[in-house]
């Protein structure tokens, strides 16, 4: 049971983004527009990342060719999800994100914190691109779209097909569109506050 507090957002807004939102695996044929994708990015880019490093790089696979190319890189259970969704986003992480830190975090020589430190680069890129992918899901729901985040793909193959010759690697995939109810099952349980949290 969630705590009863005065939310700044309406209950309808919170239902849309969290409480009633689901992960979809079947999709209507209603298209997703470039305007909607730009609106999603415009919101998600404002979410916090460490030192404003913003490592996420996204490819929105919208064309039939792009979706078929991506479908060839995913596990069997995800093939039809990618083919049916009007868009599937590849959430990537730029392993040279630190090159943009003079622009994104001009308050300090933040580039020097990462350059040459592969372990720190990998940890920071993965953590913060994951955060940005979560912001993308929230933003997509806020603009009226449904989401179907996925693991279950050949990372090396996605990297080669979509990020070959770049410093970007794949983190995860997420279909976007207008979900249908036909493959939804009852919502799975969530851990209670007592099971998941401590206050020290």
C-alpha positions in Angstrom: 0.0 0.0 0.0 1.5 3.3 -1.0 1.7 6.1 1.5 -1.0 8.7 1.3 0.7 12.0 0.6 -0.3 15.1 -1.4 1.3 14.4 -4.8 2.1 17.3 -7.1 1.0 15.2 -10.0 -2.6 14.0 -10.3 -3.5 10.4 -9.5 -4.3 10.0 -13.3 -0.8 11.1 -14.1 0.8 8.7 -11.6 -1.4 5.9 -12.9 -0.3 6.6 -16.4 3.4 6.6 -15.7 3.6 4.0 -12.9 0.7 2.4 -11.2 -1.4 1.3 -14.2 1.4 1.2 -16.8 2.5 -2.2 -18.1 5.2 -3.8 -20.2 3.6 -4.6 -23.5 4.6 -7.3 -26.0 1.7 -6.9 -28.6 1.0 -3.7 -30.5 -1.7 -1.9 -32.5 -0.8 -0.7 -36.0 -1.1 2.9 -34.9 2.1 4.7 -35.9 4.5 6.6 -33.7 5.5 10.0 -35.2 8.9 11.7 -35.2 7.3 14.5 -33.2 6.5 12.0 -30.4 10.0 10.5 -30.5 11.5 14.0 -30.3 9.2 14.8 -27.4 10.4 11.7 -25.6 14.0 12.6 -26.0 13.4 16.3 -25.0 12.0 15.0 -21.7 14.4 12.2 -21.0 17.5 14.3 -21.6 16.6 16.4 -18.6 17.0 13.5 -16.2 20.1 13.6 -14.0 23.3 11.7 -14.8 26.6 11.9 -12.9 28.5 15.0 -14.0 25.8 15.4 -16.6 27.7 12.8 -18.6 24.6 11.8 -20.7 26.1 8.6 -22.3 22.9 7.3 -23.8 22.7 7.2 -27.6 19.5 5.9 -29.1 18.6 4.5 -32.4 14.8 4.4 -33.0 14.2 1.4 -35.4 11.0 2.5 -37.2 11.4 1.5 -40.8 10.5 -2.0 -41.8 14.1 -2.6 -42.9 15.5 -1.4 -39.5 13.0 -3.5 -37.6 13.9 -6.6 -39.7 17.6 -6.0 -39.2 17.0 -5.7 -35.4 14.7 -8.8 -35.4 17.5 -10.8 -36.7 19.6 -9.9 -33.6 17.1 -10.9 -30.9 16.1 -14.1 -29.2 13.3 -16.1 -30.7 10.8 -15.0 -28.2 11.4 -11.3 -29.0 11.3 -11.5 -32.9 7.6 -10.9 -33.3 7.7 -8.1 -30.6 10.3 -6.2 -32.7 8.5 -6.8 -35.9 5.0 -5.8 -34.6 6.0 -2.7 -32.6 6.0 0.5 -34.7 9.3 1.5 -33.1 11.9 -0.3 -31.1 14.6 1.8 -29.4 18.1 0.6 -29.1 19.4 2.3 -26.0 23.1 2.5 -26.4 26.0 3.8 -24.3 28.8 5.9 -25.8 32.1 4.6 -24.3 33.7 7.9 -25.2 31.0 10.0 -23.5 33.8 11.8 -21.6 34.8 13.6 -24.8 31.7 15.7 -24.5 32.2 16.6 -20.9 33.9 19.9 -21.6 30.6 20.9 -23.2 28.2 19.2 -20.8 30.1 19.8 -17.5 32.3 22.9 -18.0 32.6 23.6 -14.3 35.7 21.3 -14.0 38.1 19.2 -16.0 35.7 16.2 -15.9 37.2 14.6 -19.0 40.4 13.9 -17.1 38.3 11.9 -14.5 37.6 9.2 -17.1 40.1 9.3 -20.0 42.3 6.2 -19.9 40.3 4.6 -17.0 38.4 1.9 -18.8 36.8 0.4 -15.6 35.4 3.8 -14.6 34.3 4.5 -18.2 32.4 1.2 -18.4 30.8 1.5 -15.0 29.7 5.1 -15.6 28.4 4.5 -19.1 26.4 1.5 -18.1 24.9 3.1 -14.9 24.0 6.4 -16.5 22.7 5.0 -19.8 20.5 2.7 -17.8 19.2 5.7 -15.9 18.5 7.5 -19.2 16.8 4.4 -20.6 14.5 4.5 -17.6 13.8 8.2 -18.1 12.9 7.3 -21.7 10.3 4.8 -20.5 8.8 7.4 -18.1 8.8 10.1 -20.8 7.2 7.8 -23.4 4.4 6.9 -21.0 4.0 10.6 -20.2 3.4 11.4 -23.9 0.8 8.6 -24.2 2.9 5.7 -25.5 3.3 2.2 -24.1 6.7 0.5 -23.6 8.1 -3.0 -23.9 11.6 -3.1 -22.5 13.7 -6.1 -23.5 16.8 -8.0 -22.8 17.1 -11.2 -24.8 19.3 -10.2 -27.8 22.8 -10.8 -29.2 24.6 -7.7 -28.0 27.6 -8.2 -30.3 25.3 -8.6 -33.2 23.3 -5.5 -32.4 26.5 -3.5 -31.9 27.9 -4.7 -35.2 24.7 -4.0 -37.2 23.8 -0.6 -35.7 26.9 0.8 -34.0 29.7 -0.6 -36.1 32.7 1.7 -36.4 31.5 3.9 -33.5 32.3 4.1 -29.8 28.7 3.1 -28.9 27.6 -0.2 -27.4 24.1 -1.6 -26.8 22.6 -1.5 -23.3 19.0 -2.7 -23.8 16.0 -2.5 -26.2 12.6 -1.0 -25.7 9.6 -1.2 -28.0 7.4 1.9 -28.2 3.8 2.3 -29.5 0.3 1.6 -28.5 0.1 -1.7 -26.7 -2.8 -4.2 -26.9 -4.2 -6.3 -24.1 -4.1 -9.6 -25.9 -0.8 -10.8 -24.4 -1.0 -9.2 -21.0 -1.1 -11.4 -18.0 -2.0 -10.2 -14.5 0.5 -7.8 -13.0 3.3 -9.6 -11.1 3.7 -8.8 -7.4 6.1 -6.1 -6.2 8.2 -6.2 -3.0 6.8 -4.2 -0.1 8.7 -1.3 1.5 9.6 -3.5 4.4 11.0 -6.2 2.1 13.0 -3.8 0.0 14.0 -0.9 2.1 15.7 0.1 5.4 15.8 3.5 7.0 19.0 3.9 9.0 
